[in-house]
Each structure stands twice: as C-alpha cells, then as structure tokens.
C-alpha cells in the first residue's frame, strides 16, 4: 500500500523531505531545497512511520546505529 503524499497538518509532501531529527516529539525536517522546518505531529509514532514509508533519512542514525548508542559506546571508551 502506497503511503499518503502528505501527512495531516504538514504542508510539505513526503517526496520533498530529505532528512529528519527529533527532540521531545518536535521533528526538525530538512527539505531537499535546504530549508529546515519544525513540525509537531499529533501522533509522533505514526508520523515517524510515515517518514520511514517515504524513505526520509533519520539524521540521528549513522550507518545503522542510532546516536544514543553511538554516544554510549564513545563514553565507555573514554571512561576506561
């Protein structure tokens, strides 16, 4: 099933989005034009699924590893 082009309340189509980052349910969206847009969805989990269905890159993930995991491993190495 093909995802909807637009998410309710968001004025941009999925195809115009390049990447996203999340902080406390606020999504920072990077458009392919280079513009940054802040968006607070009604349902963050559902919105993330919509972004993933449109293959929008999660800026917090690096080569299959999320930022939190990368920071933990970096901190451990520095402490020991």
Steps between C-alpha positions, in 0.01 A plus 500: 500500500639840397525758782309828476697783333431739787478446874202678664608849612828496304507723194786312331478178299707201606696516175632848591653385830867407525560420869359543849607521863281480811518671838216447749238429232604802290627400157754712315454426132763571238347568162680412178508876431725544807230663713443378859146465631380432855192276534318358803272216386187388677642146523885489497518122457261505204688795346835319531345200324376732224852645462650151483240396239620796290863394559590829669843465663518507881786742572544346847605167352847443365578188301229295668577624851294760681665802660424395859675164450796670332534747789484222759777304333712817468452586867595149607823515303594835650429389857708184482 
